[in-house]
């Protein structure tokens, strides 16, 4: 079956009936009841601490607006200094962390 794509929706050629079916031994008229909860979950102290950290981080802003403004100001007035030794040191530290 092929269908031309032209931006309009076309009705499906054949539809299947959806609804309650009468399977052998199952009555459609019988009301359902909730399943009794027999399972339980207990979090460890570490998991509870991780949840608390996650909540506090999600409440914090993703960007430190004060730091961004300070960098922006120092760039505009020419006082921003780049220290290549610090950059190189941090790159080496990151490389060592990634290598394990």
N, C-alpha and C positions, 0 to 999 in steps of 0.2 A: 504494500500500500504506500502510495506517495502522496504528499500533501504540499501544495504550493504555499510558500510563506510570503504573505503580502500585507501583513499587519492586521488582518481581520481574523476573528475567531470563528471557527466552523464547528458545528455540533458533531459529536462523535457519531459514527454510523451505527454502532451497536452499543447499547447500554445494558449493563448487568444489574439485575434487581438487588438492592441492598436493603437489608432489614432483618428482623428476627426470623430465624428459620426454626423449624420444628425438627430437631435432631432426635434420634431414638433415645428415649429415657429422659429427655430434658423438656420440661414444660416451660413454655414462654410466659405463661400467666403467673408462675410462682415468683414471689418477690425474692430479691437477693438479700443476703445479710452480710454485714462486714465480717472480715476474717479476724479472728482473735489474734492480738499481737503477742507472740510468744518470744520473739527475738528482742534483744536489747543491745545497746551500744554504749560503751564507756570509753571516754577519751583518756589517754595518758596525760600526765602532767606536761610533757613536752608538746603534745598536740594542743593542749589548752593554751600554753604559752604562745605557740605559733599563731593560734587564732587571735589572741590579744594583740600580738604584733601586727598581724594583718589588719585588724580593725583600726589600730592607731595610724598605720601607714596609709590606709585608704582615706582617713580623715585629713591627712596632711596634704597640702597643695603639691602638685607634681613639679612645679617650677618655683624656685626661690626668687620671688620678684625683687627682693631687696638686693640680692647678689647680682641679678641681671642688670638692675639699674646702676649699681656701683661699677660694673664692668663697662657699661655703656657710657657712663660719665667719664671714666678714666680714658676710654678710647677717644672721646670727643675732645678732651682737654690735653691729650698727648702724654698723659702720665702712665699709661699702661705699658708695662715692661714685660718682655718675653725672656724667660730664663731657659736657654737651651739645655743647660745641665740638669735642671729639674725635670724637664720634659723627657730627656733621655733616661734619667733614673727611673721615672715612673713607667716608661715603656719597657725597660728591662725588668722591673718588678712584675708588671703584667705578664710579660713573657714567661717568667719563672712560675707564676701562679698557674698559667695555662698548661705548662708542661708537667705540673704536678709536684 
